[in-house]
Amino acid sequence: MVDVVRALGWTFVSTLASEGSYGESGVEAFLQQARKAGGVCVAESLKIPREPKAGIFDWIIRRLLKHVNARAVIIFANEDDISGVLTATRNANKSGHFLWIGSDSWGSKVAPILHQEAEAEGAVTIMPKRTSVAGFDSYFTSRKLENNRRNVWFDEFWEENFHCKLGKPNSKRDINSKKCTGDEEIGFDSPYEQEGKVQFVIDAVYAMAHALHNMHQDVCADYVGLCMKMDPVSGRELLRYIRKVNFTGEFGRPSIVRMLKREDRSANKWSASYFQHPEQVASSQPNDHQLNIEYQAWPVGSRKTLARTIPVAGPTRRWG
C-alpha cells in the first residue's frame, strides 16, 4: 500500500482502522513502512469503535475533512465500517472528495459499496493474490437447512442471505420479515460469488494439521492418539511447530505455504483492483502484472492521468 501511495505521488494521507487486531495492526504496519520509505506524512490516524454509536461515522468524515489536502485515506476496516464511512461521505455531500486505498477486507467485494458507488469511485484495493477453489461453488450452493450438520451460524446466514425469518427465538431478523420457506437456493434466489479467501482458509487448516502432525511425531512417536505429553497440548510448543510449517498448497499453481517473519511479508504475491462506476465505459487493465494509472477512473474533480505503473503480483481487476 505504501508503494501505491508513493507511486501516485501522494505525500499527505490519513489512515482509518476498525478497532481490533486486524484494523489496528494493519494501519500500524502501514505507518511503519511509510516511515521507513519516507516522503509520506499522516494527517489523521482514526479508529472506528467495535460498536459504533450513532453519528460516529459523520464525526470521522468531519475530522478527515479538516485536512483539505489529505484526500487520500488508507483504510483497514470491516465491510460494515466501510459502508458506514461511505454513507457518511454521501451525507456530507463529499462524494468524489476522498481517494480510498483499501485493504484485503474490502478487496473486490460489492457489499460494502452497494448503492454507494459514487462515494467509492476510484478506490484502489490491495489483496493477496488468490485462486478460485474448484468444487467449492458446487458444494456451497448445494447447502440447505436440512443438510447443514456442523455450521452453528448457518441459520443466521440463511436469514441474512435470503432476507427472511426462520421463526426461531434467537433470530436477529425484524419481526415483520417474510418467513423463510427452506426451499431457497444459494446462487439462484440470492447472488453468489466465491469468497476470495476460501483458498487461504483451506491453507490455514492444512497448516494447523501439518503442525499437529509434526508435533505428534516428535513428542508421541508411534503412539496412536494423544499421548500424555500432548494432553493438553502446549500452546507455546505448538506455535513453534506452526512457525516451521512448510508444504505445497493444494490450489492454483504449486506454491509453498510457510510462515513469514514480518519483515519478509513483502515477498507475498498481491493483486490490485480499482472501482469504476458501472455506468462509465469500462477500461480493462493490460495483462502486464502492473497497475497502470493511465487506466484509473479517478473521482470527479480529481481525474488525472499519470504516466506511471505500479508493480503488483498479477493482472489488476476492475470491479463494479
Backbone hydrogen bonds, N-H to C=O, Kabsch-Sander energy under -0.5 kcal/mol:
donor,donor_aa,acceptor,acceptor_aa,energy
5,V,1,M,-2.4
6,R,2,V,-2.6
7,A,3,D,-2.5
8,L,4,V,-2.0
9,G,6,R,-1.0
10,W,5,V,-2.1
13,V,41,C,-2.5
14,S,72,A,-2.2
15,T,44,E,-2.8
16,L,74,I,-2.6
17,A,46,L,-1.9
18,S,76,F,-2.3
19,E,48,I,-3.0
24,E,20,G,-2.3
25,S,21,S,-1.7
26,G,22,Y,-2.0
27,V,23,G,-2.2
28,E,24,E,-2.3
29,A,25,S,-2.3
30,F,26,G,-2.1
31,L,27,V,-2.8
32,Q,28,E,-2.3
33,Q,29,A,-2.3
34,A,30,F,-2.6
35,R,31,L,-2.4
36,K,32,Q,-2.1
37,A,33,Q,-2.6
38,G,34,A,-2.6
41,C,11,T,-3.4
43,A,13,V,-3.3
43,A,41,C,-0.5
46,L,15,T,-2.6
48,I,17,A,-3.4
56,I,53,K,-2.1
59,W,55,G,-2.2
60,I,56,I,-2.1
61,I,57,F,-2.2
62,R,58,D,-2.1
63,R,59,W,-2.2
64,L,60,I,-2.4
65,L,61,I,-2.3
66,K,62,R,-0.7
66,K,63,R,-0.8
67,H,64,L,-1.2
68,V,66,K,-0.9
70,A,67,H,-1.7
71,R,69,N,-1.0
72,A,12,F,-0.6
73,V,99,L,-2.3
74,I,14,S,-3.0
75,I,73,V,-0.6
75,I,101,I,-2.6
76,F,16,L,-2.7
76,F,74,I,-0.5
77,A,75,I,-0.6
82,I,78,N,-2.4
83,S,79,E,-2.5
84,G,80,D,-2.2
85,V,81,D,-2.4
86,L,82,I,-2.3
87,T,83,S,-2.3
88,A,84,G,-2.2
89,T,85,V,-1.9
90,R,86,L,-2.0
91,N,87,T,-2.5
92,A,88,A,-1.8
93,N,90,R,-1.7
94,K,89,T,-2.5
97,H,94,K,-2.3
98,F,94,K,-0.6
99,L,71,R,-2.4
100,W,98,F,-0.6
101,I,73,V,-2.6
102,G,100,W,-0.5
102,G,124,V,-2.6
103,S,75,I,-1.6
106,W,103,S,-1.5
107,G,103,S,-2.2
109,K,106,W,-2.2
113,I,110,V,-1.4
114,L,110,V,-0.7
114,L,111,A,-1.0
116,Q,113,I,-2.7
120,A,116,Q,-1.3
121,E,117,E,-1.1
122,G,275,F,-2.8
123,A,120,A,-2.2
124,V,100,W,-2.5
125,T,273,S,-3.0
126,I,102,G,-2.5
127,M,271,S,-2.3
129,K,269,K,-2.4
134,A,132,S,-0.7
136,F,133,V,-1.5
137,D,133,V,-0.6
139,Y,135,G,-1.7
140,F,136,F,-3.2
141,T,137,D,-2.7
142,S,138,S,-0.6
142,S,139,Y,-0.7
143,R,140,F,-1.7
148,N,144,K,-0.8
149,R,147,N,-0.7
152,V,150,R,-0.8
154,F,151,N,-1.4
157,F,153,W,-2.3
158,W,154,F,-2.8
159,E,155,D,-2.2
160,E,156,E,-2.3
161,N,157,F,-3.2
162,F,158,W,-2.2
163,H,159,E,-0.9
164,C,159,E,-1.4
165,K,178,K,-2.5
171,S,168,K,-1.8
177,S,174,D,-2.1
180,C,165,K,-2.4
187,G,190,S,-0.7
188,F,185,E,-1.6
189,D,185,E,-3.0
190,S,185,E,-0.5
198,V,195,E,-1.6
201,V,197,K,-2.1
202,I,198,V,-2.2
203,D,199,Q,-2.3
204,A,200,F,-2.2
205,V,201,V,-2.1
206,Y,202,I,-2.4
207,A,203,D,-2.4
208,M,204,A,-2.1
209,A,205,V,-2.3
210,H,206,Y,-2.9
211,A,207,A,-2.3
212,L,208,M,-2.6
213,H,209,A,-2.5
214,N,210,H,-2.8
215,M,211,A,-2.3
216,H,212,L,-2.6
217,Q,213,H,-2.3
218,D,214,N,-1.8
219,V,215,M,-2.8
220,C,216,H,-2.6
221,A,216,H,-0.7
221,A,217,Q,-0.6
223,Y,220,C,-2.3
225,G,223,Y,-0.5
230,M,227,C,-1.6
231,D,228,M,-1.2
235,G,233,V,-0.6
238,L,234,S,-2.8
239,L,235,G,-2.3
240,R,236,R,-1.3
241,Y,237,E,-1.4
242,I,238,L,-2.5
243,R,239,L,-2.3
244,K,240,R,-0.6
244,K,241,Y,-0.7
245,V,242,I,-1.4
247,F,257,V,-1.8
249,G,255,S,-3.7
257,V,247,F,-3.8
258,R,256,I,-0.6
259,M,245,V,-0.7
264,D,261,K,-1.9
265,R,261,K,-0.5
265,R,262,R,-1.2
267,A,264,D,-2.0
268,N,265,R,-1.8
271,S,127,M,-3.0
273,S,125,T,-2.5
274,Y,317,R,-1.9
275,F,123,A,-2.1
276,Q,274,Y,-0.6
276,Q,319,W,-1.3
280,Q,277,H,-2.2
284,S,282,A,-0.5
288,D,286,P,-2.2
291,L,310,I,-3.2
292,N,290,Q,-0.9
293,I,291,L,-0.8
293,I,308,R,-1.6
295,Y,292,N,-1.8
296,Q,293,I,-1.5
298,W,296,Q,-1.1
302,S,299,P,-2.4
308,R,306,L,-2.1
310,I,291,L,-2.0
312,V,289,H,-2.1
313,A,270,W,-2.6
314,G,270,W,-0.6
317,R,272,A,-1.8
319,W,274,Y,-1.7
